[in-house]
Amino acid sequence: MPKTFVIAQGGGPTPVINQTMAGAALEARKRYPKAKVLGALHGVRGIRDGRFAELHKVSEEDLKAIAATPSAALGSTRDKPDAAYTKLVLEGLEKVKADVFVNIGGNDTSDTQRILTDAAGDRMVFMHAPKTIDNDLMENDHTPGFISAGEFVAAAFKSVDFDFRSLPGIYVGIVMGRHAGFLTAASAAWRDEKDDGPHLIYVPERAFSTAQFIDDVKRVMDKHKRCIVAVSEGVTTADGTSLVEAIVGSDKVERDAHGNVKLSGSDLNRAFEQALAEGLPGKRARVDALGYLPRSFIGTGNRTDAREAFKAGAMAVATAEQGGASIALQYEGGKTVFRRVPLASVAAKTRHMPDNFLNKDGTGLAKAGTAYFERLIPRKYRTGRPFV
Amino acid sequence: MPKTFVIAQGGGPTPVINQTMAGAALEARKRYPKAKVLGALHGVRGIRDGRFAELHKVSEEDLKAIAATPSAALGSTRDKPDAAYTKLVLEGLEKVKADVFVNIGGNDTSDTQRILTDAAGDRMVFMHAPKTIDNDLMENDHTPGFISAGEFVAAAFKSVDFDFRSLPGIYVGIVMGRHAGFLTAASAAWRDEKDDGPHLIYVPERAFSTAQFIDDVKRVMDKHKRCIVAVSEGVTTADGTSLVEAIVGSDKVERDAHGNVKLSGSDLNRAFEQALAEGLPGKRARVDALGYLPRSFIGTGNRTDAREAFKAGAMAVATAEQGGASIALQYEGGKTVFRRVPLASVAAKTRHMPDNFLNKDGTGLAKAGTAYFERLIPRKYRTGRPFV
């Protein structure tokens, strides 16, 4: 009987998550020419509801065009299966006679695979292919999606720095990142000279204090007449409360099925606007969130990232016969290598930025951080030096 | 005696305003090899304060590298000279023995040139080279900077549409544009299929009503399960008050030297968030401002736009001996032609989107609008069709 593969995409999309989907689908078709390859629409929800795209009927050309398109072409989900939901997903997988289920996503998605493995015993193979712009998966040097998103963030802050040389003031750019500051720190990847922005970065790995923030901005303004700030939406005060939660009140914040606080409202913008208006009255200040652009912008999509994302999907299929696992991108001997690691070593865990990536006060990159981001996110554009 | 040119940049930067600066500087050096070419730092303010870059000493190679860099490399200003300031600027120009002053900018900058012309009589030539991402200069088919910024906006909304196919909900993207909706309307330039976003656009040329907005979003959500909205920061209610002013209170809004209301705070974000929370309770909604990225993003920078921007600067210098004027980009016989037009025909005036660019209810492009944006902003990226 021909094999049946189910592929799904979970969590926030990335510019290259479709590469992983295409990598898995094309590898399955290459290894098992008669295989059925079903793409679950909107992740586990599509499996539960019996909604699939028949990827074995899509031409290789069309799959490659989709691979080069940002965001999750199968649709994604933030559902986190509880016991009853898990049962329905397993029934859905059995209904289509799935042999292998490749779920592409981050730590929540890998946790879903772990839960399904615990529930399903040996009835099928559950593979996890890594994806997250947050770069926060354990066992990984970096994750598919991060390089492209990081490239957007580096480009955006390089651009805003040019803008604020022209019309000086204070800029605060809010970057996605709940628990890990990698993406926010990528804002500093393309600094060339000492006075280049971003001049300050704030990440969830270090306690955030509004008073200290204002002092930091004052210091930079005195020195450079402008101040470019990159801040993670998940920055957290010393008592461990996220800044959004501290502002909105923990009884009022919205949460998703995974218990994550909703960070995407304008509360954080407003808090920074007010802090700057009070701390540096009369200074031109602008606070913006980069929002979804880092994870979906059609104009970024780094080639290395695309290639690695494709390979991660292909390897999840190619090694499924060895049993369920997560695919990890590790760095050894000057290159990225792909390894199988236990689902439990990745599931529902968060990798934080190593302590030595940040300087002493936590507002800039230290040598190890600079080296890491320069290795991963090489400069893409040549620019001249402004006269101001 | 060798000629002296002064070049300045005014108003908000664009991705190609440095092309115009380089075009003017290199044309001056070509025509008058011994000319002094002074770049005023931060516009008229630099002239007043005697702060200049000596552009005749910068290598052609360096000037071309700067030309390809977004934002105003000489620094910009929002100062609007009153009588006393005008006198200081004229003194500053006479101090450096300026023969020609080329000021690159939008309608406020061209007004500065008009004021200087009125004050200075025949003592020197005042040229205006067009620049604005708002595309709102009279006499022009389009303005240098608009194509690049429009390309960013088209790409951003194409990207966000992919994102929201994956995780459905409502997205409101706020786009720069005080009085003219061209840049916001450019969000629809790359729609391919009928269900592609943006599904709704709101521009300053049509009265905005929050109740109508909610009805519109409900209609789109029923049809597509997601709703992508592009809205100009300058949208205005039926009584002629900008929405920001209506929200903040006209006594409390901040204004710049030109009397323009500050639109860049998060008040508008919050107003849309609250309207959606009340009008469509429980629906996932995200409101973001694209902020400065359309005008400064290093990754956009359309080649046609760059070439036209360069040429506008060169022509300002090349035709200065005919007397003060503004350079206009007009469209005739299927191509863009450059013409000299009187400063007064551009100065402090605003070109709005032609009425026939929008459909009847004003929330989408009509045929003439689609044709205009497709001509100006050709698709740059190939994408596949998602399964959802």
Chai-1 contact restraints between the chains, C-beta under 6 A:
chainA,res_idxA,chainB,res_idxB,connection_type,confidence,min_distance_angstrom,max_distance_angstrom,comment,restraint_id
A,P13,B,D163,contact,1.0,0.0,6.0,A-B,restraint_1
A,P13,B,S166,contact,1.0,0.0,6.0,A-B,restraint_2
A,L41,B,V388,contact,1.0,0.0,6.0,A-B,restraint_3
A,A53,B,F387,contact,1.0,0.0,6.0,A-B,restraint_4
A,A65,B,G384,contact,1.0,0.0,6.0,A-B,restraint_5
A,I66,B,G384,contact,1.0,0.0,6.0,A-B,restraint_6
A,T69,B,T383,contact,1.0,0.0,6.0,A-B,restraint_7
A,T69,B,G384,contact,1.0,0.0,6.0,A-B,restraint_8
A,P70,B,S159,contact,1.0,0.0,6.0,A-B,restraint_9
A,P70,B,F162,contact,1.0,0.0,6.0,A-B,restraint_10
A,S71,B,F162,contact,1.0,0.0,6.0,A-B,restraint_11
A,S71,B,D163,contact,1.0,0.0,6.0,A-B,restraint_12
A,S71,B,S166,contact,1.0,0.0,6.0,A-B,restraint_13
A,A72,B,S166,contact,1.0,0.0,6.0,A-B,restraint_14
A,A73,B,P386,contact,1.0,0.0,6.0,A-B,restraint_15
A,A73,B,F387,contact,1.0,0.0,6.0,A-B,restraint_16
A,L74,B,F387,contact,1.0,0.0,6.0,A-B,restraint_17
A,G75,B,S166,contact,1.0,0.0,6.0,A-B,restraint_18
A,G75,B,V388,contact,1.0,0.0,6.0,A-B,restraint_19
A,S76,B,S166,contact,1.0,0.0,6.0,A-B,restraint_20
A,S76,B,L167,contact,1.0,0.0,6.0,A-B,restraint_21
A,A155,B,I298,contact,1.0,0.0,6.0,A-B,restraint_22
A,A155,B,G299,contact,1.0,0.0,6.0,A-B,restraint_23
A,K158,B,I298,contact,1.0,0.0,6.0,A-B,restraint_24
A,S159,B,P70,contact,1.0,0.0,6.0,A-B,restraint_25
A,S159,B,S296,contact,1.0,0.0,6.0,A-B,restraint_26
A,S159,B,F297,contact,1.0,0.0,6.0,A-B,restraint_27
A,S159,B,I298,contact,1.0,0.0,6.0,A-B,restraint_28
A,V160,B,Y292,contact,1.0,0.0,6.0,A-B,restraint_29
A,F162,B,P70,contact,1.0,0.0,6.0,A-B,restraint_30
A,F162,B,S71,contact,1.0,0.0,6.0,A-B,restraint_31
A,F162,B,S296,contact,1.0,0.0,6.0,A-B,restraint_32
A,D163,B,P13,contact,1.0,0.0,6.0,A-B,restraint_33
A,D163,B,S71,contact,1.0,0.0,6.0,A-B,restraint_34
A,D163,B,Y292,contact,1.0,0.0,6.0,A-B,restraint_35
A,D163,B,S296,contact,1.0,0.0,6.0,A-B,restraint_36
A,S166,B,P13,contact,1.0,0.0,6.0,A-B,restraint_37
A,S166,B,S71,contact,1.0,0.0,6.0,A-B,restraint_38
A,S166,B,A72,contact,1.0,0.0,6.0,A-B,restraint_39
A,S166,B,G75,contact,1.0,0.0,6.0,A-B,restraint_40
A,S166,B,S76,contact,1.0,0.0,6.0,A-B,restraint_41
A,L167,B,S76,contact,1.0,0.0,6.0,A-B,restraint_42
A,S264,B,R286,contact,1.0,0.0,6.0,A-B,restraint_43
A,S266,B,S266,contact,1.0,0.0,6.0,A-B,restraint_44
A,S266,B,N269,contact,1.0,0.0,6.0,A-B,restraint_45
A,S266,B,R270,contact,1.0,0.0,6.0,A-B,restraint_46
A,N269,B,S266,contact,1.0,0.0,6.0,A-B,restraint_47
A,R270,B,S266,contact,1.0,0.0,6.0,A-B,restraint_48
A,R286,B,S264,contact,1.0,0.0,6.0,A-B,restraint_49
A,D288,B,A289,contact,1.0,0.0,6.0,A-B,restraint_50
A,D288,B,G291,contact,1.0,0.0,6.0,A-B,restraint_51
A,A289,B,D288,contact,1.0,0.0,6.0,A-B,restraint_52
A,G291,B,D288,contact,1.0,0.0,6.0,A-B,restraint_53
A,Y292,B,V160,contact,1.0,0.0,6.0,A-B,restraint_54
A,Y292,B,D163,contact,1.0,0.0,6.0,A-B,restraint_55
A,S296,B,S159,contact,1.0,0.0,6.0,A-B,restraint_56
A,S296,B,F162,contact,1.0,0.0,6.0,A-B,restraint_57
A,S296,B,D163,contact,1.0,0.0,6.0,A-B,restraint_58
A,F297,B,S159,contact,1.0,0.0,6.0,A-B,restraint_59
A,I298,B,A155,contact,1.0,0.0,6.0,A-B,restraint_60
A,I298,B,K158,contact,1.0,0.0,6.0,A-B,restraint_61
A,I298,B,S159,contact,1.0,0.0,6.0,A-B,restraint_62
A,I298,B,Y381,contact,1.0,0.0,6.0,A-B,restraint_63
A,G299,B,A155,contact,1.0,0.0,6.0,A-B,restraint_64
A,G299,B,G299,contact,1.0,0.0,6.0,A-B,restraint_65
A,Y381,B,I298,contact,1.0,0.0,6.0,A-B,restraint_66
A,T383,B,T69,contact,1.0,0.0,6.0,A-B,restraint_67
A,G384,B,A65,contact,1.0,0.0,6.0,A-B,restraint_68
A,G384,B,I66,contact,1.0,0.0,6.0,A-B,restraint_69
A,G384,B,T69,contact,1.0,0.0,6.0,A-B,restraint_70
A,P386,B,A73,contact,1.0,0.0,6.0,A-B,restraint_71
A,F387,B,A53,contact,1.0,0.0,6.0,A-B,restraint_72
A,F387,B,A73,contact,1.0,0.0,6.0,A-B,restraint_73
A,F387,B,L74,contact,1.0,0.0,6.0,A-B,restraint_74
A,V388,B,L41,contact,1.0,0.0,6.0,A-B,restraint_75
A,V388,B,G75,contact,1.0,0.0,6.0,A-B,restraint_76
